[in-house]
Amino acid sequence: MVRRSDDDALAADWHQLMGRYQRLMCALDRELASHDLTASEFEVLQQLELSDDCSLRMSALAESAHLTQSALSRLVSRLERDGLLERKACEQDRRSQYVSLTAAGRSRYAEARPTQRKVLREEGSDCLVGRAG
């Protein structure tokens, strides 16, 4: 049986983790703004850069970028408008779409990557135990 104090401690740990996460996301947003990107936009570019052929199905991208389909659709529309990625219909299943990095998207990701890594190194150590340093 779980005691109430155990649940309260768990809730307090969760609250602290969310606070650290939010502070790190704000720092990432602030620094990535110099590359005209948000932290979420950078994450989408990164997931595409790391994928085969720099392309993923929207559903796979939503899962790997930790976004809802709706949030991802809006974000992809912004990045597409900026020329950083493009959507293509899946030839086997017209209901599915692929998202691919453009040359401009690969370039923007490459320019922003050192900034993102610097923020993670300098400000993420309290959230990224065992990884930073």
C-alpha positions, -999 to +999 in steps of 0.1 A: +000+000+000+013+035-010+012+059+019+000+095+014+034+109+022+049+088-007+023+103-031+030+138-018+068+133-023+062+120-058+040+150-066+067+173-052+094+156-073+071+160-104+066+197-097+103+202-094+110+183-126+084+204-145+099+236-132+134+226-144+120+215-178+101+248-182+132+269-173+153+249-198+126+253-226+125+290-219+163+293-222+162+272-254+135+294-269+154+326-259+187+315-274+173+298-305+154+330-314+187+342-328+182+315-355+145+324-359+135+291-343+117+279-312+128+249-292+099+229-306+108+239-342+144+230-336+133+196-323+113+189-354+143+199-376+165+177-355+142+146-357+141+150-395+178+155-398+184+123-378+159+103-399+166+083-431+165+106-461+156+135-437+120+126-440+093+111-417+056+104-418+037+131-399+025+105-373+061+093-366+073+129-364+046+138-339+056+109-317+093+115-318+090+153-314+065+148-285+038+169-300+001+163-307-009+159-343-026+193-342+004+212-327+027+195-352+005+204-381+006+241-371+044+240-365+050+222-398+029+248-416+051+276-402+083+258-411+070+250-446+060+287-451+096+296-441+109+271-467+126+249-441+105+218-449+080+204-473+051+180-472+045+152-496+016+128-499+025+092-493+022+074-526+009+041-510-016+058-487-029+092-497-042+098-462-006+100-449+018+128-454+056+128-453+076+158-441+111+164-454+138+189-447+147+212-475+183+224-481+174+256-462+161+235-433+193+215-431+213+247-432+192+263-404+195+232-383+232+231-387+235+268-377+213+264-347+227+231-334+257+245-316+234+270-298+210+243-287+239+221-275+255+251-256+222+257-238+218+221-229+254+220-216+252+252-196+217+252-183+204+217-186+226+200-160+199+200-134+174+183-157+198+160-176+214+142-148+242+119-160+243+135-195+256+170-189+291+180-180 
